[in-house]
Amino acid sequence: MASIEVKVPDIGDFDEVSVIEVLVKPGDTVKPEQSLVTVESDKASMEIPSSSGGVVKEVRVKLGDKVKQGSVLVTLDSTQAGSSPPPEGEGKVGAPAAPAPTSQQAAPVPPPQPSPGGGGGNTNIEIRVPDIGDFKDVAVIELLVKTGDAVKVEQSLVTVESDKASMEIPSSAAGVVKELKVKLGDKLNVGDLIAVLESTSTSSPSGQTGTPPPQPSPATGEGSTRPTTAAERTLPTAALPPHEPSAPSGQLPHASPSVRKFARELGVPLDEVKGTGPKGRITVEDVQSFTRAVMKGESSTKAAAATGGGGAALGLLPWPKVDFAKFGPVERRDLSRIKKISGANLHRNWVMIPHVTNHDDADITDLEAFRLQLNKENEKAGIKVTMLAFLIKACVAALKKFPDFNSSLDGEQLVLKQYYNIAFAADTPNGLVVPVIKEADKKGILQISQEMSELAKKAREGKLAPADMSGGTFTISSLGGIGGRYFTPIINAPEVAILGVCRSQMEPVWDGKQFQPRLMLPMSLAWDHRVVDGASAARFNAYLGAILADFRRTML
Ligand code: CAO
């Protein structure tokens, strides 16, 4: 029976790091690459994986211990299931895992580069991702600055996260952010451009003065400047709806990457969990206790409280369990990732929002004639306008007239948004996604059409970035290209209303003297009865119908 000592591998530039979490205990079976401990330096927190599989015989470290390369973490009994030979090139027993999930290495950070166009007194400086060790394609989970912000050397610009570590990327120079080149969800690698700064001070880029360039710092530490909410962190995987982030509520939750990942998988808002670990660090147990309390109805998340409770104590019968195969052949298919996420969101929204739907018809005879003419004119430019683009514009006009429909509930307050970001449901082979046309009030029909077709294409190819699906204030679900008459669309929380439209068709409409053939568009407006009522919904639909019947009214 071979006993293997698993040691701390090469962790780059660090002399000593503290053990902040022990992830295994004697008797546990571990697989190669499974994380054993989380360590933290003043630069980053990271998990150290096992170089071999086996059963944990002894854990040689405890919380707070300082470890460095070569320190023994655990001994494994390698005869058990799950063991595997040490990684290639590591023939000796107890060799460190290769390569270690270091979040930084000692390699130099590329100095900031003056970029072209920086003439006169001000120089443009490009800030790029420094060497972040073995990580590739780390996701941006937080933007810590925006255009126009003055930043100091070492000030964090963005937070990135892999499944092993999270870290903030600091600026290697001082200046004013001229352009932020990344957005939430972007995947970054060494050398990628993060921002262009305009150097207005006498301070010169650190790489040029010979001072050591700043290194990424831990995103889990107390030093973080602006926290993102847990809701924001779920954005990379969010489909319908991408939950509107609530206002930042304080410090960035202090938790290791594995705890953050665990919380994200459960949908636990980490900034609402009380940490019981050293220095208030949130542990796996804290996340589990939080989840248990919510499930038992003893506690509630802020989001749930804002919309009237957790819904855990509905007292419903259990879901029927049927052995379908008893009645005939069946096939089992896993739900797609998008379906799983959107299903959970749809379920919550359906259960928690008192939906009411008003149905109405809009006479789009003249608008359709105009649309066809427009498409003829723009045939060469390759822009195709569908009714949805007009609907987006018409909805903006209706939202301006009835601002409650462009709001969100926040506890006992209504947040009335003064921007008009219209989301539209897009059907994709993997499920439903909801991209957003930002600032639709400031865009013309042709631009909206173009953006819509780009977003729909990205949606079908599964390439929508979280930012493409966030910030919506009202949603339209159009089944017009498919068919049907009316349906109840589910409100895309935290929005308060959604418009569903179906296929238009010619109908006889009485004009007071005779029936006229008119092209009628069936509309279904679903709304949250806590925020609006039937009378205003009927007025909204009537106004929308009037605009669609005579689009000149949008100019009024
Ligand atoms: N009445 C009649 N025809 C319509 C119409 C309407 N209300 N809306 C669109 N059409 C026509 C278009 O003009 C186009 O006609 P041509 O092929 O002759 O040019 C055709 O239907 C197809 O349109 P489209 O679907 O490609 O374009 P769109 O802008 O209307 O919609 C998009 C784009 C992405 C929203 C749509 O493709 C889609 O995915 N719809 C499904 C949304 C959905 O699933 N909603 C349900 C959510 S709840 O589960």
Boltz pocket constraint, residues with backbone or C-beta under 6 A from the ligand:
constraints:
  - pocket:
      binder: B
      contacts: [[A, 385], [A, 386], [A, 387], [A, 388], [A, 389], [A, 424], [A, 425], [A, 426], [A, 427], [A, 428], [A, 432], [A, 452], [A, 456], [A, 477], [A, 478], [A, 479], [A, 480], [A, 481], [A, 482], [A, 489], [A, 490], [A, 501], [A, 502], [A, 503], [A, 504], [A, 505], [A, 521]]
      max_distance: 6.0
